[in-house]
Amino acid sequence: MIRDYMQLNESSHALNSTNNPYADSEATLLGDIHRVRRYFHFVINTVKDIPYLDRRAVDLAITEIRQTYDDDGNVLNNIHAYLTTFCLRNTVIDANAHKQQHHDWTQERERLATQNKIYTTQVSELEKTVSAKKQLAEACELGVKNTFKKKEESMKLVDKLIAEAVAANSTGAALMKRNEAQRMKQMIEKEVNDAQNRLHTIQKELSDVRAPIRELETKVAEADEQIRNLDSLLSIDLADAHRKLNVKYGRGLLLYGPPGTGKSEILKRAAIFAGITMTTVALAAGELNRPYVGETERLLADIMYRSNTIPFLICAMTIDEIDGLVPRRDNNAQQSKVDGISVLLSHIEGVKNIPNLIVFGATNRRNMMDEAFLRRMQAKCFVGRPSPHIRKKMLAPLLCKDLKVFTANRIDFLVKVTTNFSGAAVGALKSSIIVAMDQYREPDSLTDKVLLELADNAAREFSCWFGIGTLPEICRLYPNIIAATGHKEKYSLKLPNSSPSGRILVDLQERKCLIELSQAEATLEYDLGTEETSTLTLISRFVNGCSSRNVDTIQIIDMNFLSKYNAFDENKIFELLTTTFEECDEYNRSMLIFDIDSLIMLSVSDSQMSKSVSISNIHLYQFIREKCKKAIVEQPTKGPNTAAKEQLKERWIVMIVKHPLLRSLLIDDIEFKKTLQQIQQEQDDETQRTDNESVKQCPKCQQSYIPSKISHGSCHYHDGFVFDLDQNMALGYDQAQRIAQKAKLMAHGGNNDQNWKPSKLMWTCCLGLYGIDSPCRVGICGLPEELKGQTIELDKDLTMVVQQHFMKNEAAVRNIKEFMKTYTPSQIGNVAGRPSITSSSNLSNYKK
């Protein structure tokens, strides 16, 4: 047995370049020791008492893998959880202990049954007492009813006696009848009260007797429930229960994700370090596919049946690019592929099941694999591109190479230009930089331009695309994208004391970047730079923002992206976008950038009547719109039991839009929150609308009006002031109105004063008589045009403000001055304190 095991495992050790495989891996030593223990337990027929894998070896294997594979996601955690299922020990209950437990359950059941009999007897005795009390209560209820009937008859007799007393002529006879009626009424009421008291007493006694019955019945019901539970426990078959308690471990581990992320290396190390026996070296799907009919199936069966020779060990076969071996079965699938899938499935939980065989697989195209095979691969782990923190950790050793060439700022520069790089691409870039450092011996010769060239070569070699090109190529075309200083803090997405929702709207028309916040907070608003005019020039903002949030991947979705994958018809576009969205959702942190104007086509209809704009590819717009609603940025939970390394999901959605129609339509459809300025503007507009609907008094014509319902010609007014010709002074509206009203009263009420003369009032603007001539101006109610742009305090009276403004009308002042030259005033002198407008000094005072 040991010789067969060594022959099967010889290929695995041959891959190790060291003579002693245990020198570099303590987990491998623990795993091999556990396999030897499994063999000896198998020989003595106690292999069920020991798990397939040693937990210490599994834990140490994951720790050793972390030393060579940097991971801040759930990859190694998921692999560790899967391998831990093989470490569970199937504990068997001792037969004597089970027998003793069975005896205890039986005694408990007998005790409960005996107790129930006692409770039942007590209930029966109490039921007899209840029955007697119940009969007595029924008799009392009948007595109360009879008493009430008797009371009704007696009350009729009482009413009759009272009526006779009223009709009696004799005072003595009336008093006797009243006394007799009162006595009869008291007797019947006493009889009714006595009957009711007896009934209440009997009912209380009946309730007191029923209380212990209810308590005993509750105890009986609880005991019956316990007896039923014990009956179910006593009916358990120990052997059958042990079979059902055996843990069913997963039969497969699938790692999927973009190429160059280290999936195959993780599988190989995890299997060897944890102590899993490999039935063969790691194979690619192409090595298993044979040109002749039946050869692929025969080869697969031969490899899988090797596990039967060592049934005491857990065995695994590792297949790289496994999607080529188990493609999706549809009408276009080749028959040879279908046969290979059938053979593989029949040996994994099929009719030819091999219980100690598991399958390790790695693929870049999970969506192309067979669904039945995927169901058998219980553990599926996504292995994505490294995050900015991991890339910085991978590139940090360059600091030890030459501190003059590589500084912390240059490492940050490389971290940004390697966005969307796979782990293999970052490793290749690091190697090429080390080689270049030997060629460029001068410290200043290894410039950022040289580093961008090396990064561009690595990106193209490992297909690390950023949109239609590579990020290093874009940085060479736009040097200020990464090289500009201050962008790290300016474009950071770390928002203290705020919770972002994950949606960002870039409005190229209004030159704004809007970051939506969750809950009830208003959207943040930032101004775009002068150079930020397109998607490419906005990359610096996105890269720096993602670096601040440690976002794993950035994907730009525009027309260039669709063209790169030849997705021109609608079906291909939806298939490509669905695949891209699913890959981004696999990451803990991702960012999707949509160039809305590039993706959505607008059609313009220019008819003679009107011009309209509509969306041509409305289905694509709806598809993108629904995706924009699924942005999320999880916030860490607060509490003492919060995990130290809580994996939070962040799915950022960036929408770049320029056309006003697309912008307004998208904002309304996805319910994008408004900024503080927009909210304030809406409040101001609402206040203005309400103000325009309210009734006001015009400060010019003194008439009531509604601002929203006025038109030109609704206001007839004078744009000058009233002048008293006799008093030689200017008057306000109220003064002129009082003088005119007094003149009317004097004219209609009689005037006994022979010396009284009516005042002569005139409008200075048109020299019309006050109260007689029509207004000289026609316009719109409200403030004069000269005052509309000025700031007026809220507590000011608008009528007085307008009067003061009209007092300064120079044309009106000139009119009245010219008129007064030809007018002969009365002999009444100027009123004390009232200046004369005919003097030049007073005229200047009115102007002021």
MOMO-V95182 format. One record per backbone hydrogen bond with DSSP energy under -1.0 kcal/mol. NH is the residue of the N-H (numbers start at 0). CO is the residue of the C=O. Records with the same first field share a line. If there is no record, write none. Layout:
# MOMO-V95182
NH: CO + CO
This chain:
# MOMO-V95182
4: 0
5: 1
6: 2
7: 3
8: 4
12: 8
13: 9
15: 12
22: 19
28: 24
29: 25
30: 26
31: 27
32: 28
33: 29
34: 30
35: 31
36: 32
37: 33
38: 34
39: 35
40: 36
41: 37
42: 38
43: 39
45: 40
48: 45
49: 46
52: 85
57: 53
58: 54
59: 55
60: 56
61: 57
62: 58
63: 59
64: 60
65: 61
67: 64
68: 64
77: 73
78: 74
79: 75
80: 76
81: 77
82: 78
83: 79
85: 82
86: 83
90: 88
97: 93
98: 94
99: 95
100: 96
101: 97
102: 98
103: 99
104: 100
105: 101
106: 102
107: 103
108: 104
109: 105
110: 106
111: 107
112: 108
113: 109
114: 110
115: 111
116: 112
117: 113
118: 114
119: 115
120: 116
121: 117
122: 118
123: 119
124: 120
125: 121
126: 122
127: 123
128: 124
129: 125
130: 126
131: 127
132: 128
133: 129
134: 130
135: 131
136: 132
137: 133
138: 134
139: 135
140: 136
141: 137
142: 138
143: 139
144: 140
145: 141
146: 142
147: 143
148: 144
149: 145
150: 146
151: 147
152: 148
153: 149
154: 150
155: 151
156: 152
157: 153
158: 154
159: 155
160: 156
161: 157
162: 158
163: 159
164: 160
165: 161
166: 162
167: 163
173: 169
174: 170
175: 171
176: 172
177: 173
178: 174
179: 175
180: 176
181: 177
182: 178
183: 179
184: 180
185: 181
186: 182
187: 183
188: 184
189: 185
190: 186
191: 187
192: 188
193: 189
194: 190
195: 191
196: 192
197: 193
198: 194
199: 195
200: 196
201: 197
202: 198
203: 199
204: 200
205: 201
206: 202
207: 203
208: 204
209: 205
210: 206
213: 209
214: 210
215: 211
216: 212
217: 213
218: 214
219: 215
220: 216
221: 217
222: 218
223: 219
224: 220
225: 221
226: 222
227: 223
228: 224
229: 225
230: 226
231: 227
232: 228
233: 229
234: 230
235: 232
240: 236
241: 237
242: 238
243: 239
244: 240
252: 358
253: 378
254: 360
255: 380
256: 362
265: 261
266: 262
267: 263
268: 264
269: 265
270: 266
271: 267
272: 268
273: 269
275: 270
276: 313
278: 315
282: 317
284: 319
286: 283
288: 284
294: 291
297: 293
298: 294
299: 295
300: 296
301: 297
302: 298
303: 299
304: 300
306: 303
307: 304
312: 309
314: 355
315: 276
316: 357
318: 359
319: 282
321: 361
323: 320
324: 321
325: 321
327: 367
332: 329
337: 333
338: 334
339: 335
340: 336
341: 337
342: 338
343: 339
344: 340
345: 341
346: 342
351: 345
352: 349
353: 346
356: 353
357: 314
358: 250
359: 316
360: 252
361: 318
362: 254
367: 364
368: 365
369: 325
373: 369
374: 370
377: 375
378: 251
380: 253
382: 255
390: 386
391: 387
392: 388
393: 389
394: 390
395: 391
397: 394
398: 395
399: 396
401: 397
405: 401
410: 406
411: 407
412: 408
413: 409
414: 410
415: 411
416: 412
417: 413
418: 415
420: 417
423: 259
425: 421
426: 422
427: 423
428: 424
429: 425
430: 426
431: 427
432: 428
433: 429
434: 430
435: 431
436: 432
438: 434
439: 435
440: 438
444: 441
446: 444
450: 446
451: 447
452: 448
453: 449
454: 450
455: 451
456: 452
457: 453
458: 454
459: 455
460: 456
461: 457
463: 458
464: 462
465: 468
468: 465
473: 469
474: 470
475: 471
476: 472
477: 473
480: 477
482: 478
489: 485
490: 486
497: 494
500: 515
503: 652
504: 513
505: 654
506: 511
507: 656
510: 506
511: 506
512: 525
513: 504
514: 523
515: 502
517: 498
520: 517
522: 673
523: 514
525: 512
527: 510
531: 528
532: 530
538: 535
541: 537
542: 538
543: 539
544: 540
545: 541
546: 542
547: 543
550: 545
551: 588
554: 590
556: 592
561: 557
562: 558
563: 559
564: 560
565: 562
566: 561
567: 565
572: 568
573: 569
574: 570
575: 571
576: 572
577: 573
578: 574
579: 575
580: 576
581: 577
582: 578
583: 579
584: 580
589: 649
590: 552
591: 651
592: 554
593: 653
594: 556
595: 593 + 655
598: 594
599: 595
602: 613
604: 611
606: 609
611: 604
613: 602
615: 600
617: 615
620: 616
621: 617
622: 618
623: 619
624: 620
625: 621
626: 622
627: 623
629: 626
631: 650
633: 648
641: 638
649: 587
650: 631
651: 589
652: 501
653: 591
654: 503
655: 593
656: 505
662: 658
663: 659
664: 660
665: 661
666: 662
667: 663
668: 664
669: 665
671: 666
678: 674
679: 675
680: 676
681: 677
682: 678
683: 679
684: 680
685: 681
686: 682
687: 683
688: 684
689: 685
690: 686
691: 687
695: 704
697: 702
701: 697
704: 695
707: 691
708: 705
712: 778
713: 710
714: 778
716: 776
722: 761
723: 728
724: 759
727: 723
728: 723
730: 721
735: 731
736: 732
737: 733
738: 734
739: 735
740: 736
741: 737
742: 738
743: 739
744: 740
745: 741
746: 742
747: 743
748: 744
761: 722
762: 767
763: 720
766: 762
769: 760
771: 768
772: 768
776: 716
778: 714
786: 783
789: 786
795: 792
800: 796
801: 797
802: 798
803: 799
804: 800
805: 801
806: 802
808: 805
812: 808
813: 809
814: 810
815: 811
816: 812
817: 813
818: 814
819: 815
821: 818
833: 830
842: 838
843: 839
844: 840
845: 841
846: 842
847: 843
